[in-house]
Amino acid sequence: SVDGITEAGRIIFKARSEGRHVYIIGDYDADGITATAILSRLFKFLHIVHTTIIPKRLTDGYGVSECHVGEVRDSLIITVDNGISAGDVLDRAVVERNNMVVVIDHHLPGEGVPSKADVIINPHLVPSTSGFNDYCGAGLAYKLAGHMLSGVTVPVMLANNLLILAAIGTIADSMPLIEDNRSLVM
């Protein structure tokens, strides 16, 4: 399994029980949009109140910035297909505005990894115990959805839609079609 999935699910359910609003901050490419859609559909099914945010490429640039989270308080911020290099912004959101933060990102961590995030799901930061580390953001979001829906009767249409979105994100992000990625796409 991918490290952090279980803890992320626990944090999301905790935020729901505390009545926290959830903000999903995606990316503007196909992977980020499909990953955001997976989480949005999952949360709608689980009755988790949420807002999706997709940065505008020309005005917002890449990733999470203060313009996305500067006014967010007492909420849960989930980044998907970004966030691994937004440490300053996300750490301030935790320390200064009492937010919980979950980072779901497959990009290589460099400078600026969030130190105050509640959990980071990134196979490059903490390699998967399954030995497979080539997920894209949509693949990681799909793995999280699968965990959160385990033991729940899921409508066939929702299950199919989540899988289709993960497949599109995986192909569009040019991920290697091996192991788990192959099973997502085939």
FENGIHU-V680317 format. One record per backbone hydrogen bond with DSSP energy under -1.0 kcal/mol. CO is the residue of the C=O (numbers start at 1). NH is the residue of the N-H. E is the energy in kcal/mol with one decimal. If there is no record, write none. Layout:
co=CO nh=NH e=E
co=CO nh=NH e=E
//
This chain:
co=1 nh=129 e=-1.6
co=2 nh=5 e=-1.7
co=4 nh=8 e=-2.7
co=5 nh=9 e=-2.4
co=6 nh=10 e=-2.1
co=7 nh=11 e=-2.4
co=8 nh=12 e=-2.5
co=9 nh=13 e=-2.4
co=10 nh=14 e=-2.2
co=11 nh=15 e=-2.6
co=12 nh=16 e=-2.1
co=13 nh=17 e=-2.4
co=14 nh=18 e=-1.9
co=15 nh=20 e=-2.7
co=16 nh=19 e=-1.3
co=21 nh=76 e=-2.7
co=22 nh=51 e=-2.2
co=23 nh=78 e=-3.3
co=24 nh=53 e=-3.0
co=25 nh=80 e=-2.4
co=29 nh=33 e=-2.6
co=30 nh=34 e=-2.5
co=31 nh=35 e=-2.6
co=32 nh=36 e=-2.2
co=33 nh=37 e=-2.3
co=34 nh=38 e=-2.3
co=35 nh=39 e=-2.1
co=36 nh=40 e=-2.6
co=37 nh=41 e=-2.6
co=38 nh=42 e=-2.4
co=39 nh=43 e=-2.9
co=40 nh=44 e=-2.3
co=41 nh=45 e=-2.2
co=42 nh=46 e=-2.1
co=43 nh=48 e=-3.0
co=44 nh=47 e=-1.1
co=49 nh=22 e=-1.9
co=51 nh=24 e=-2.9
co=53 nh=26 e=-2.6
co=56 nh=60 e=-2.9
co=65 nh=68 e=-1.9
co=65 nh=69 e=-1.1
co=66 nh=70 e=-2.7
co=69 nh=72 e=-1.2
co=75 nh=100 e=-2.7
co=76 nh=23 e=-3.0
co=77 nh=102 e=-2.6
co=78 nh=25 e=-3.2
co=79 nh=104 e=-2.2
co=83 nh=86 e=-1.5
co=86 nh=90 e=-2.8
co=87 nh=91 e=-3.1
co=88 nh=92 e=-1.9
co=89 nh=93 e=-1.6
co=90 nh=94 e=-1.5
co=91 nh=95 e=-2.7
co=92 nh=96 e=-2.6
co=93 nh=99 e=-1.6
co=94 nh=98 e=-1.0
co=97 nh=74 e=-2.3
co=100 nh=77 e=-2.9
co=101 nh=118 e=-1.9
co=101 nh=119 e=-1.3
co=102 nh=79 e=-2.4
co=103 nh=121 e=-3.7
co=104 nh=81 e=-2.3
co=112 nh=87 e=-2.7
co=119 nh=103 e=-2.4
co=121 nh=105 e=-2.4
co=122 nh=125 e=-1.2
co=122 nh=126 e=-2.5
co=128 nh=131 e=-1.2
co=136 nh=140 e=-2.2
co=137 nh=141 e=-2.6
co=138 nh=142 e=-2.4
co=139 nh=143 e=-2.1
co=140 nh=144 e=-2.2
co=141 nh=145 e=-2.6
co=142 nh=146 e=-2.6
co=143 nh=147 e=-2.0
co=144 nh=148 e=-2.7
co=145 nh=149 e=-1.9
co=147 nh=150 e=-1.1
co=149 nh=152 e=-2.2
co=155 nh=159 e=-2.4
co=156 nh=160 e=-2.8
co=157 nh=161 e=-2.6
co=158 nh=162 e=-2.6
co=159 nh=163 e=-1.9
co=160 nh=164 e=-2.7
co=161 nh=165 e=-2.4
co=162 nh=166 e=-2.1
co=163 nh=167 e=-2.4
co=164 nh=168 e=-2.6
co=165 nh=169 e=-2.5
co=166 nh=170 e=-2.2
co=167 nh=171 e=-2.5
co=168 nh=172 e=-3.0
co=169 nh=173 e=-1.6
co=170 nh=175 e=-2.1
co=171 nh=174 e=-1.8
co=176 nh=178 e=-1.9
co=178 nh=181 e=-1.3
co=179 nh=183 e=-1.7
co=180 nh=184 e=-1.9
co=181 nh=185 e=-1.7
co=182 nh=186 e=-2.7
//
